Amino acid sequence: MRGLSSLIASELKITLRDRMGLFFTLIFPLIFILIFGFLMGGFGGADSAALGTALLSERDIGSLQEALKDAGAIEVVPFATEEELSDALSKRKVDFGLIWDGEELRFLYDPARVEGNYAFQQLARGISAEFNLLRQGAVPPIGIREIDAGGIETKGWFNLVVPGIIAFSILSAGLFAVSGHITAMKERRILDRLIVTPMRPVSLLVAVAAVRLAIVYFSTLITLGVSILIFGLAFRVDWAGYFLFVGSATIGTMGLGTIIALLVRRPASASNLANVLAMIMLFLSGIYFPIEVMPPFLRALSQGLPLTHMADAMRYVTGVTEMEPVRFWAITLSLLGIGIVLFPILSRYVVRPSRS
């Protein structure tokens, strides 16, 4: 037990000295959260949109103003001419524009606002539909009330992104723990010196896993806390499931890192390969871009990526989306099983002396 404690203490010192590894494990997720939170926190919604209007005719203007009033919490900014409205839109003083000339409604959109135009177009269709009804003296026959399906309230885009970023940080920490950290120890012949000691190879792996788990738990909790305190996001965390999943996912991704370590022996090459694979999974796993908008072949590929299922499980334990408990346990136990199966292989890799 004393020998294991010494190994854990030594591993902790080595890990804390690895500034690049700490950056990607602790700082990188926070940078992602802060950048996307401040720049794109309102992605996918039009609740606070500013609509510029150029009402060039008095015809049916009362009905149009009533339709705009019923559109929701949008801010209506009036302009005297179409040119003034177009100029304000180009300078992003308003989000989209409306022109009424007495004959037709025309809506203007900024082509650079790809992330918001879909929501603005949906809002414009609602305004047009109600305006047409009011012009005909009709009242919208059906009231609309949003009801959340299942037991989880509707969440915003950023609520879905944060658990995905946390899942990505777990993946990175596990992959780099083996593909970068242990291969670096092997290249520097630190492992060769350990081979001649009475220490069992599994003890070193336990020490690496223990330190990595502590760092991952700390990193994910900090990331979750920052998203709550700074951006006011709400999560309903199942803490038992959270700690169980984070631990299993870390062990599982360390097992996946074993495959990279066996294929690529040089630390720089192994780290680069792990980084490339992690980046590919980041953009294909539905963390930033919905899987539903991808082409069919990418949707099929996404379902084969471990990060896709890790992100879904993390959203489940943070109360953002629902999932069948059977699927959650299948993901969690599969990741744990991957680590348990591949760790003995890594153990044999560790005790293999480097060739001169």
Buried (B, 14 or more C-beta within 10 A) or exposed (E): EEEBEEBBEBBBEBBEEBEEBBEBBBEBBBEBBBEBBEEBBBBBEBEEBBBBBBBBEEBBEEBBBBBBEEBEEBEBBEBEEBEBBBEBBEEEEBBBBBBBEEEEBEBBBBEEBEEBBEBBBEBBEBBBEBBBBBBEEEEEEEEEEEEEEEEBEEBBBBBBBBBBBBBBBBBBBBBBBBBBBBBBBBBEEBBBEBBEEEBEBBBBBBBBBBBBBBBBBEBBBBBBEBBBEEBEBEBEBBEEBBBBBBBBBBBBBBBBBBBBBBEBBEBEBBBBBBBEBBEEBBBBBBBBEEBEEBEEEBBEBBEEBBBBBBBBBBBBBBBBBEBEEEEBBEBBEEBBBBBEEBBEBBBEBBBEEEEE
